[in-house]
Amino acid sequence: MSQPQPRVRRLKTRLDDKYPFVEIKRSKTKSEAVSYANKLRDNGELARVIERPYGYSVYAGHDRHQNIPADKTDVKKTIKPRIETKSYNSEAPGKRRFVKVISVEEDEKFRKLRLNNIFVGTVHLILASLMVIFSNPEFKIAISSTFAAGPPGCINEGLCEQFIINNFQMTIAYWVAAFSFLSASFHYLSAFVFQEYYRKNINMGRNPLRWIEYSLSSTVMILLLMALSGITNLAALIAVSFANISMILFGWISEIMNPPDREKTDWTAFIFGCIAGLGPWIALYGALIINIEQLGVSYSEIPSFVWVILFVQFAFFNVFAVNHALQFIKGFYKNGYFTGELYYIYLSLSAKVVLALLIYVNTLIL
């Protein structure tokens, strides 16, 4: 009785059109992912195990890897270039290397993000430069602090005086220019200096560079809005600054809490960020309304364009939060986080420029 012949397996790896690997399974453990990949290989397919921040992914190409009979050797092959790949853990020599597959579509998306970052950064840079060149350095607002020269309550009882100290002068034109310079700098950092870091984080559904920039530029903007609205107390401005920074950092935490592979969106950080972000606006509008009431000024005496400007400032300042929320509603944006990131760049071009120009015009006419 003849012995059974061992099964010969041949793989059809380069026939017809070449398609990129597709992710077919995610696993939290390496052993589970490797076991699944080995089963695919036993069925005549090529499989790759790729390390991810959330665990491990198994990639395979079902459309191009097929079993071929052992006696079929006259297959005409069409060799095409390999898809660009890189080692995911190349910084750890000696360890098993997993292949990270980068599709042409992904490259095109990041190319689009990079070009937009460069363009918008250049617009902000030109705008900031023009603001400095044509600035009116004479338009300044004094930032002051007050204290009583005596025990608490002595001012009301007439036992001491209240001192007002002008701590420094805020040259509005330069502060507006700084806002645009900050925006330009971080767009360039994303496109050039930290390009790989930017790409890696976008793939993980987050952008730390954006949140760092917002914590600086949006704080500069809210301080400008406060000063122009008459809130110039140093202690109040410091408190407003940290409330605004807290809002931005909650946005960063929101991205960390909601990776692309999440099953359910956690809105906790977003809600807390909205609460923190409302503080400066309540202070601004609250102080404005209280002052109008106490001075006995009729609202009809205030020009309509003033209210329009106040509304536009609020809308453009907070439209970024709207984009943030839509970005985390699954299926709302076609390409998910990529689309949201692109809209952030577009908002930087539109909303930030409008806010900067609205304030800068004050320096020219006042």
TORKOL-4160 file (C-alpha; in steps of 0.2 Angstrom, whole numbers, padded with zeros to 4 digits, m for minus):
366
<pt num="1" X="0000" Y="0000" Z="0000"/>
<pt num="2" X="0008" Y="0016" Z="m0005"/>
<pt num="3" X="0011" Y="0030" Z="0007"/>
<pt num="4" X="0000" Y="0046" Z="0005"/>
<pt num="5" X="0010" Y="0060" Z="m0003"/>
<pt num="6" X="0012" Y="0076" Z="0007"/>
<pt num="7" X="0001" Y="0091" Z="0002"/>
<pt num="8" X="0010" Y="0104" Z="m0008"/>
<pt num="9" X="0004" Y="0121" Z="m0006"/>
<pt num="10" X="0008" Y="0135" Z="m0019"/>
<pt num="11" X="0002" Y="0153" Z="m0017"/>
<pt num="12" X="m0004" Y="0164" Z="m0030"/>
<pt num="13" X="0004" Y="0180" Z="m0024"/>
<pt num="14" X="0007" Y="0191" Z="m0039"/>
<pt num="15" X="m0007" Y="0188" Z="m0052"/>
<pt num="16" X="m0018" Y="0201" Z="m0060"/>
<pt num="17" X="m0021" Y="0217" Z="m0051"/>
<pt num="18" X="m0012" Y="0219" Z="m0034"/>
<pt num="19" X="m0023" Y="0225" Z="m0019"/>
<pt num="20" X="m0017" Y="0231" Z="m0002"/>
<pt num="21" X="m0019" Y="0220" Z="0013"/>
<pt num="22" X="m0035" Y="0223" Z="0023"/>
<pt num="23" X="m0038" Y="0222" Z="0041"/>
<pt num="24" X="m0049" Y="0207" Z="0046"/>
<pt num="25" X="m0047" Y="0205" Z="0064"/>
<pt num="26" X="m0042" Y="0214" Z="0080"/>
<pt num="27" X="m0035" Y="0206" Z="0096"/>
<pt num="28" X="m0029" Y="0212" Z="0112"/>
<pt num="29" X="m0016" Y="0198" Z="0114"/>
<pt num="30" X="m0002" Y="0194" Z="0102"/>
<pt num="31" X="m0004" Y="0175" Z="0104"/>
<pt num="32" X="m0023" Y="0176" Z="0098"/>
<pt num="33" X="m0018" Y="0187" Z="0083"/>
<pt num="34" X="m0004" Y="0175" Z="0078"/>
<pt num="35" X="m0015" Y="0160" Z="0080"/>
<pt num="36" X="m0028" Y="0167" Z="0069"/>
<pt num="37" X="m0015" Y="0173" Z="0056"/>
<pt num="38" X="m0008" Y="0155" Z="0055"/>
<pt num="39" X="m0025" Y="0148" Z="0051"/>
<pt num="40" X="m0026" Y="0160" Z="0036"/>
<pt num="41" X="m0009" Y="0154" Z="0031"/>
<pt num="42" X="m0014" Y="0136" Z="0032"/>
<pt num="43" X="m0028" Y="0140" Z="0020"/>
<pt num="44" X="m0016" Y="0147" Z="0007"/>
<pt num="45" X="m0017" Y="0165" Z="0011"/>
<pt num="46" X="m0004" Y="0178" Z="0016"/>
<pt num="47" X="m0007" Y="0186" Z="0033"/>
<pt num="48" X="0002" Y="0199" Z="0043"/>
<pt num="49" X="0002" Y="0203" Z="0062"/>
<pt num="50" X="0003" Y="0221" Z="0065"/>
<pt num="51" X="0006" Y="0229" Z="0082"/>
<pt num="52" X="m0006" Y="0243" Z="0086"/>
<pt num="53" X="m0008" Y="0255" Z="0101"/>
<pt num="54" X="m0024" Y="0245" Z="0106"/>
<pt num="55" X="m0017" Y="0228" Z="0103"/>
<pt num="56" X="m0014" Y="0218" Z="0087"/>
<pt num="57" X="m0022" Y="0218" Z="0070"/>
<pt num="58" X="m0022" Y="0204" Z="0057"/>
<pt num="59" X="m0021" Y="0209" Z="0039"/>
<pt num="60" X="m0023" Y="0198" Z="0024"/>
<pt num="61" X="m0027" Y="0199" Z="0005"/>
<pt num="62" X="m0041" Y="0188" Z="0001"/>
<pt num="63" X="m0043" Y="0194" Z="m0017"/>
<pt num="64" X="m0025" Y="0190" Z="m0022"/>
<pt num="65" X="m0020" Y="0175" Z="m0012"/>
<pt num="66" X="m0027" Y="0158" Z="m0018"/>
<pt num="67" X="m0022" Y="0140" Z="m0018"/>
<pt num="68" X="m0015" Y="0134" Z="m0034"/>
<pt num="69" X="m0014" Y="0116" Z="m0039"/>
<pt num="70" X="0004" Y="0108" Z="m0037"/>
<pt num="71" X="0005" Y="0104" Z="m0055"/>
<pt num="72" X="0000" Y="0121" Z="m0062"/>
<pt num="73" X="0017" Y="0129" Z="m0066"/>
<pt num="74" X="0014" Y="0139" Z="m0082"/>
<pt num="75" X="0005" Y="0153" Z="m0074"/>
<pt num="76" X="0009" Y="0170" Z="m0082"/>
<pt num="77" X="0014" Y="0182" Z="m0069"/>
<pt num="78" X="0013" Y="0201" Z="m0069"/>
<pt num="79" X="0025" Y="0209" Z="m0057"/>
<pt num="80" X="0020" Y="0225" Z="m0050"/>
<pt num="81" X="0028" Y="0237" Z="m0037"/>
<pt num="82" X="0026" Y="0233" Z="m0019"/>
<pt num="83" X="0015" Y="0244" Z="m0008"/>
<pt num="84" X="0026" Y="0255" Z="0003"/>
<pt num="85" X="0029" Y="0247" Z="0020"/>
<pt num="86" X="0039" Y="0250" Z="0035"/>
<pt num="87" X="0044" Y="0241" Z="0051"/>
<pt num="88" X="0032" Y="0246" Z="0065"/>
<pt num="89" X="0044" Y="0242" Z="0079"/>
<pt num="90" X="0060" Y="0246" Z="0069"/>
<pt num="91" X="0067" Y="0255" Z="0085"/>
<pt num="92" X="0068" Y="0238" Z="0094"/>
<pt num="93" X="0082" Y="0228" Z="0085"/>
<pt num="94" X="0082" Y="0209" Z="0089"/>
<pt num="95" X="0063" Y="0208" Z="0092"/>
<pt num="96" X="0051" Y="0201" Z="0079"/>
<pt num="97" X="0047" Y="0214" Z="0066"/>
<pt num="98" X="0029" Y="0217" Z="0061"/>
<pt num="99" X="0025" Y="0225" Z="0044"/>
<pt num="100" X="0015" Y="0240" Z="0044"/>
<pt num="101" X="0006" Y="0241" Z="0028"/>
<pt num="102" X="0003" Y="0259" Z="0021"/>
<pt num="103" X="m0010" Y="0260" Z="0007"/>
<pt num="104" X="m0010" Y="0272" Z="m0007"/>
<pt num="105" X="m0026" Y="0280" Z="m0001"/>
<pt num="106" X="m0019" Y="0283" Z="0016"/>
<pt num="107" X="m0004" Y="0292" Z="0008"/>
<pt num="108" X="m0015" Y="0303" Z="m0002"/>
<pt num="109" X="m0025" Y="0308" Z="0013"/>
<pt num="110" X="m0010" Y="0313" Z="0023"/>
<pt num="111" X="m0003" Y="0322" Z="0007"/>
<pt num="112" X="m0019" Y="0332" Z="0007"/>
<pt num="113" X="m0018" Y="0336" Z="0026"/>
<pt num="114" X="0001" Y="0342" Z="0024"/>
<pt num="115" X="m0003" Y="0353" Z="0009"/>
<pt num="116" X="m0017" Y="0361" Z="0018"/>
<pt num="117" X="m0007" Y="0364" Z="0034"/>
<pt num="118" X="0007" Y="0372" Z="0023"/>
<pt num="119" X="m0006" Y="0383" Z="0014"/>
<pt num="120" X="m0015" Y="0389" Z="0030"/>
<pt num="121" X="0001" Y="0391" Z="0039"/>
<pt num="122" X="0007" Y="0403" Z="0026"/>
<pt num="123" X="m0009" Y="0413" Z="0026"/>
<pt num="124" X="m0008" Y="0415" Z="0045"/>
<pt num="125" X="0011" Y="0420" Z="0043"/>
<pt num="126" X="0007" Y="0433" Z="0030"/>
<pt num="127" X="m0007" Y="0440" Z="0040"/>
<pt num="128" X="0003" Y="0441" Z="0056"/>
<pt num="129" X="0017" Y="0450" Z="0047"/>
<pt num="130" X="0006" Y="0462" Z="0039"/>
<pt num="131" X="m0002" Y="0466" Z="0056"/>
<pt num="132" X="0015" Y="0470" Z="0063"/>
<pt num="133" X="0020" Y="0481" Z="0049"/>
<pt num="134" X="0004" Y="0491" Z="0049"/>
<pt num="135" X="0001" Y="0490" Z="0067"/>
<pt num="136" X="m0005" Y="0505" Z="0078"/>
<pt num="137" X="0006" Y="0502" Z="0094"/>
<pt num="138" X="m0002" Y="0517" Z="0102"/>
<pt num="139" X="m0018" Y="0508" Z="0105"/>
<pt num="140" X="m0015" Y="0500" Z="0122"/>
<pt num="141" X="m0026" Y="0493" Z="0136"/>
<pt num="142" X="m0020" Y="0494" Z="0154"/>
<pt num="143" X="m0021" Y="0478" Z="0164"/>
<pt num="144" X="m0023" Y="0482" Z="0182"/>
<pt num="145" X="m0025" Y="0475" Z="0199"/>
<pt num="146" X="m0033" Y="0482" Z="0215"/>
<pt num="147" X="m0031" Y="0479" Z="0234"/>
<pt num="148" X="m0036" Y="0488" Z="0250"/>
<pt num="149" X="m0023" Y="0496" Z="0261"/>
<pt num="150" X="m0031" Y="0488" Z="0276"/>
<pt num="151" X="m0041" Y="0474" Z="0283"/>
<pt num="152" X="m0056" Y="0466" Z="0273"/>
<pt num="153" X="m0071" Y="0478" Z="0273"/>
<pt num="154" X="m0061" Y="0493" Z="0277"/>
<pt num="155" X="m0065" Y="0502" Z="0261"/>
<pt num="156" X="m0084" Y="0501" Z="0264"/>
<pt num="157" X="m0082" Y="0508" Z="0281"/>
<pt num="158" X="m0071" Y="0522" Z="0275"/>
<pt num="159" X="m0056" Y="0516" Z="0285"/>
<pt num="160" X="m0044" Y="0514" Z="0271"/>
<pt num="161" X="m0042" Y="0517" Z="0252"/>
<pt num="162" X="m0043" Y="0506" Z="0237"/>
<pt num="163" X="m0027" Y="0506" Z="0227"/>
<pt num="164" X="m0027" Y="0502" Z="0208"/>
<pt num="165" X="m0011" Y="0497" Z="0201"/>
<pt num="166" X="m0008" Y="0497" Z="0182"/>
<pt num="167" X="0003" Y="0481" Z="0180"/>
<pt num="168" X="0007" Y="0482" Z="0161"/>
<pt num="169" X="0000" Y="0489" Z="0145"/>
<pt num="170" X="m0007" Y="0477" Z="0132"/>
<pt num="171" X="m0003" Y="0482" Z="0115"/>
<pt num="172" X="m0018" Y="0475" Z="0106"/>
<pt num="173" X="m0010" Y="0474" Z="0088"/>
<pt num="174" X="0004" Y="0464" Z="0094"/>
<pt num="175" X="m0007" Y="0452" Z="0104"/>
<pt num="176" X="m0017" Y="0449" Z="0088"/>
<pt num="177" X="m0002" Y="0446" Z="0078"/>
<pt num="178" X="0004" Y="0434" Z="0091"/>
<pt num="179" X="m0012" Y="0424" Z="0089"/>
<pt num="180" X="m0009" Y="0422" Z="0070"/>
<pt num="181" X="0010" Y="0418" Z="0073"/>
<pt num="182" X="0005" Y="0404" Z="0084"/>
<pt num="183" X="m0007" Y="0397" Z="0072"/>
<pt num="184" X="0006" Y="0398" Z="0058"/>
<pt num="185" X="0020" Y="0390" Z="0068"/>
<pt num="186" X="0010" Y="0374" Z="0073"/>
<pt num="187" X="0003" Y="0372" Z="0055"/>
<pt num="188" X="0021" Y="0371" Z="0049"/>
<pt num="189" X="0027" Y="0360" Z="0064"/>
<pt num="190" X="0013" Y="0348" Z="0058"/>
<pt num="191" X="0019" Y="0348" Z="0040"/>
<pt num="192" X="0038" Y="0348" Z="0042"/>
<pt num="193" X="0046" Y="0346" Z="0059"/>
<pt num="194" X="0034" Y="0333" Z="0067"/>
<pt num="195" X="0027" Y="0326" Z="0051"/>
<pt num="196" X="0029" Y="0308" Z="0056"/>
<pt num="197" X="0023" Y="0311" Z="0074"/>
<pt num="198" X="0008" Y="0320" Z="0067"/>
<pt num="199" X="0004" Y="0306" Z="0055"/>
<pt num="200" X="0006" Y="0292" Z="0069"/>
<pt num="201" X="m0006" Y="0302" Z="0080"/>
<pt num="202" X="m0019" Y="0305" Z="0067"/>
<pt num="203" X="m0020" Y="0286" Z="0064"/>
<pt num="204" X="m0023" Y="0284" Z="0082"/>
<pt num="205" X="m0038" Y="0297" Z="0081"/>
<pt num="206" X="m0029" Y="0311" Z="0090"/>
<pt num="207" X="m0018" Y="0327" Z="0087"/>
<pt num="208" X="m0008" Y="0333" Z="0102"/>
<pt num="209" X="0000" Y="0347" Z="0092"/>
<pt num="210" X="m0018" Y="0354" Z="0089"/>
<pt num="211" X="m0022" Y="0354" Z="0107"/>
<pt num="212" X="m0006" Y="0362" Z="0112"/>
<pt num="213" X="m0008" Y="0376" Z="0099"/>
<pt num="214" X="m0026" Y="0379" Z="0104"/>
<pt num="215" X="m0021" Y="0380" Z="0123"/>
<pt num="216" X="m0010" Y="0395" Z="0118"/>
<pt num="217" X="m0019" Y="0403" Z="0103"/>
<pt num="218" X="m0037" Y="0402" Z="0110"/>
<pt num="219" X="m0031" Y="0409" Z="0127"/>
<pt num="220" X="m0023" Y="0424" Z="0118"/>
<pt num="221" X="m0039" Y="0427" Z="0109"/>
<pt num="222" X="m0051" Y="0425" Z="0124"/>
<pt num="223" X="m0039" Y="0438" Z="0134"/>
<pt num="224" X="m0041" Y="0450" Z="0119"/>
<pt num="225" X="m0060" Y="0448" Z="0119"/>
<pt num="226" X="m0060" Y="0451" Z="0138"/>
<pt num="227" X="m0049" Y="0466" Z="0137"/>
<pt num="228" X="m0059" Y="0474" Z="0123"/>
<pt num="229" X="m0075" Y="0471" Z="0133"/>
<pt num="230" X="m0068" Y="0480" Z="0149"/>
<pt num="231" X="m0063" Y="0466" Z="0159"/>
<pt num="232" X="m0045" Y="0471" Z="0163"/>
<pt num="233" X="m0042" Y="0465" Z="0181"/>
<pt num="234" X="m0026" Y="0454" Z="0182"/>
<pt num="235" X="m0033" Y="0441" Z="0193"/>
<pt num="236" X="m0049" Y="0439" Z="0183"/>
<pt num="237" X="m0039" Y="0437" Z="0167"/>
<pt num="238" X="m0028" Y="0424" Z="0175"/>
<pt num="239" X="m0043" Y="0414" Z="0180"/>
<pt num="240" X="m0051" Y="0415" Z="0163"/>
<pt num="241" X="m0035" Y="0409" Z="0155"/>
<pt num="242" X="m0034" Y="0393" Z="0165"/>
<pt num="243" X="m0053" Y="0390" Z="0163"/>
<pt num="244" X="m0050" Y="0391" Z="0144"/>
<pt num="245" X="m0034" Y="0380" Z="0145"/>
<pt num="246" X="m0044" Y="0367" Z="0155"/>
<pt num="247" X="m0057" Y="0367" Z="0141"/>
<pt num="248" X="m0044" Y="0363" Z="0128"/>
<pt num="249" X="m0036" Y="0350" Z="0138"/>
<pt num="250" X="m0053" Y="0341" Z="0141"/>
<pt num="251" X="m0054" Y="0341" Z="0121"/>
<pt num="252" X="m0037" Y="0332" Z="0121"/>
<pt num="253" X="m0043" Y="0319" Z="0135"/>
<pt num="254" X="m0059" Y="0316" Z="0124"/>
<pt num="255" X="m0048" Y="0310" Z="0110"/>
<pt num="256" X="m0038" Y="0299" Z="0121"/>
<pt num="257" X="m0054" Y="0291" Z="0128"/>
<pt num="258" X="m0061" Y="0288" Z="0111"/>
<pt num="259" X="m0049" Y="0279" Z="0099"/>
<pt num="260" X="m0055" Y="0274" Z="0082"/>
<pt num="261" X="m0059" Y="0256" Z="0086"/>
<pt num="262" X="m0070" Y="0261" Z="0101"/>
<pt num="263" X="m0087" Y="0252" Z="0103"/>
<pt num="264" X="m0096" Y="0267" Z="0111"/>
<pt num="265" X="m0091" Y="0286" Z="0112"/>
<pt num="266" X="m0088" Y="0293" Z="0129"/>
<pt num="267" X="m0094" Y="0311" Z="0130"/>
<pt num="268" X="m0089" Y="0314" Z="0148"/>
<pt num="269" X="m0073" Y="0324" Z="0144"/>
<pt num="270" X="m0082" Y="0334" Z="0130"/>
<pt num="271" X="m0096" Y="0339" Z="0142"/>
<pt num="272" X="m0084" Y="0344" Z="0156"/>
<pt num="273" X="m0074" Y="0354" Z="0143"/>
<pt num="274" X="m0090" Y="0363" Z="0137"/>
<pt num="275" X="m0094" Y="0368" Z="0156"/>
<pt num="276" X="m0076" Y="0375" Z="0158"/>
<pt num="277" X="m0077" Y="0384" Z="0141"/>
<pt num="278" X="m0093" Y="0393" Z="0146"/>
<pt num="279" X="m0085" Y="0401" Z="0161"/>
<pt num="280" X="m0076" Y="0415" Z="0151"/>
<pt num="281" X="m0091" Y="0419" Z="0141"/>
<pt num="282" X="m0102" Y="0420" Z="0156"/>
<pt num="283" X="m0090" Y="0432" Z="0164"/>
<pt num="284" X="m0089" Y="0442" Z="0148"/>
<pt num="285" X="m0107" Y="0444" Z="0144"/>
<pt num="286" X="m0112" Y="0444" Z="0163"/>
<pt num="287" X="m0101" Y="0459" Z="0166"/>
<pt num="288" X="m0107" Y="0468" Z="0151"/>
<pt num="289" X="m0125" Y="0466" Z="0155"/>
<pt num="290" X="m0122" Y="0471" Z="0174"/>
<pt num="291" X="m0113" Y="0486" Z="0169"/>
<pt num="292" X="m0126" Y="0492" Z="0157"/>
<pt num="293" X="m0139" Y="0489" Z="0170"/>
<pt num="294" X="m0130" Y="0498" Z="0184"/>
<pt num="295" X="m0126" Y="0513" Z="0173"/>
<pt num="296" X="m0144" Y="0515" Z="0167"/>
<pt num="297" X="m0139" Y="0513" Z="0149"/>
<pt num="298" X="m0154" Y="0508" Z="0137"/>
<pt num="299" X="m0150" Y="0493" Z="0126"/>
<pt num="300" X="m0157" Y="0503" Z="0111"/>
<pt num="301" X="m0143" Y="0515" Z="0113"/>
<pt num="302" X="m0130" Y="0502" Z="0109"/>
<pt num="303" X="m0128" Y="0501" Z="0090"/>
<pt num="304" X="m0134" Y="0485" Z="0082"/>
<pt num="305" X="m0117" Y="0481" Z="0074"/>
<pt num="306" X="m0110" Y="0479" Z="0092"/>
<pt num="307" X="m0122" Y="0465" Z="0096"/>
<pt num="308" X="m0118" Y="0457" Z="0079"/>
<pt num="309" X="m0099" Y="0457" Z="0082"/>
<pt num="310" X="m0102" Y="0449" Z="0100"/>
<pt num="311" X="m0112" Y="0435" Z="0092"/>
<pt num="312" X="m0100" Y="0432" Z="0078"/>
<pt num="313" X="m0086" Y="0431" Z="0090"/>
<pt num="314" X="m0095" Y="0419" Z="0101"/>
<pt num="315" X="m0100" Y="0408" Z="0086"/>
<pt num="316" X="m0083" Y="0408" Z="0077"/>
<pt num="317" X="m0074" Y="0404" Z="0094"/>
<pt num="318" X="m0085" Y="0389" Z="0098"/>
<pt num="319" X="m0087" Y="0382" Z="0081"/>
<pt num="320" X="m0072" Y="0371" Z="0084"/>
<pt num="321" X="m0081" Y="0362" Z="0098"/>
<pt num="322" X="m0095" Y="0358" Z="0085"/>
<pt num="323" X="m0083" Y="0350" Z="0073"/>
<pt num="324" X="m0075" Y="0340" Z="0088"/>
<pt num="325" X="m0093" Y="0333" Z="0092"/>
<pt num="326" X="m0097" Y="0329" Z="0074"/>
<pt num="327" X="m0080" Y="0320" Z="0073"/>
<pt num="328" X="m0085" Y="0308" Z="0086"/>
<pt num="329" X="m0102" Y="0304" Z="0080"/>
<pt num="330" X="m0099" Y="0287" Z="0071"/>
<pt num="331" X="m0103" Y="0288" Z="0052"/>
<pt num="332" X="m0106" Y="0307" Z="0052"/>
<pt num="333" X="m0090" Y="0311" Z="0042"/>
<pt num="334" X="m0086" Y="0299" Z="0028"/>
<pt num="335" X="m0068" Y="0297" Z="0032"/>
<pt num="336" X="m0070" Y="0299" Z="0051"/>
<pt num="337" X="m0056" Y="0307" Z="0060"/>
<pt num="338" X="m0047" Y="0312" Z="0044"/>
<pt num="339" X="m0062" Y="0322" Z="0038"/>
<pt num="340" X="m0063" Y="0331" Z="0055"/>
<pt num="341" X="m0045" Y="0335" Z="0055"/>
<pt num="342" X="m0046" Y="0343" Z="0038"/>
<pt num="343" X="m0061" Y="0353" Z="0044"/>
<pt num="344" X="m0050" Y="0359" Z="0059"/>
<pt num="345" X="m0038" Y="0366" Z="0046"/>
<pt num="346" X="m0052" Y="0374" Z="0036"/>
<pt num="347" X="m0059" Y="0382" Z="0052"/>
<pt num="348" X="m0041" Y="0388" Z="0056"/>
<pt num="349" X="m0041" Y="0397" Z="0039"/>
<pt num="350" X="m0059" Y="0404" Z="0041"/>
<pt num="351" X="m0064" Y="0407" Z="0059"/>
<pt num="352" X="m0047" Y="0411" Z="0066"/>
<pt num="353" X="m0044" Y="0424" Z="0052"/>
<pt num="354" X="m0061" Y="0432" Z="0054"/>
<pt num="355" X="m0058" Y="0433" Z="0073"/>
<pt num="356" X="m0041" Y="0441" Z="0071"/>
<pt num="357" X="m0047" Y="0454" Z="0058"/>
<pt num="358" X="m0062" Y="0458" Z="0069"/>
<pt num="359" X="m0051" Y="0463" Z="0083"/>
<pt num="360" X="m0037" Y="0470" Z="0073"/>
<pt num="361" X="m0049" Y="0483" Z="0065"/>
<pt num="362" X="m0051" Y="0490" Z="0082"/>
<pt num="363" X="m0033" Y="0495" Z="0083"/>
<pt num="364" X="m0034" Y="0505" Z="0067"/>
<pt num="365" X="m0050" Y="0515" Z="0071"/>
<pt num="366" X="m0049" Y="0518" Z="0090"/>
